[in-house]
């Protein structure tokens, strides 16, 4: 029991040693702005990582470039333009709304509408079925069948 | 018909997924297709006094091959490029990308150079200007300096025959 406790405590303690290298915080304001922007951008090397979180060399270069441009007084929009001019909309985790992405953005709405139409049609059909008056002739035929099978 | 609808939908979905499974996620469409190749001026590897600029290739259809001595798949591509150079198929310019250990000159001297010129992009900025994500990447640039095609990954004979050579013919190389 003591051993287990010790192991658990050890496991809990381990992460405290694994400190990341201190960020290059020459200018904490720009660093923060850079990180916030880079979190919205995709790293082209490890495509499921953000530019802020990736350790790929290219991501480091691009972070340095973003930092330099922010220092030079460019706003976020200009920095994003710099990147999309080179790497395309693929760097953006939120692609812009334009003709090629209409289906992407409006697709879910389209599917919702299709679902709504099907739902409405089904309900209408069901109600029509319930409301239909019983046909005298068919009722008689049914009674006849029951009679015959006796 | 109505009974088969779910089956049809199922197979349509399978078709989409199968297509997605075989797409190469590295093949990101380049925003440079149909646009002028970004200008730069860089010193040449092994001859720093001289420089290269894409404007030097005006009037020619040429390949810009982004490579690096530390890049493993570039070595795989090297014999193919050597063959193309030997056949004088098309002038190839080899942008030496982020060669921090300064190995390019020696490597090319040892293994032969398929390149008409080897501009030295030590900082990697020119590569970034071209939207390079990883070596090797190859751009086909036409007589007017417009980027016509980008290939990501090593060129093999299959890529050359089916992708690059037809494009060069189309551009009148």
Interface residues (C-beta under 8 A of the other chain):
Chain A: X44 X45 X47 X57 X58 X61 X62 X65 X84 X85 X86 X87 X88 X90
Chain B: X25 X28 X29 X30 X31 X98 X124 X128 X129 X130 X131 X133 X134
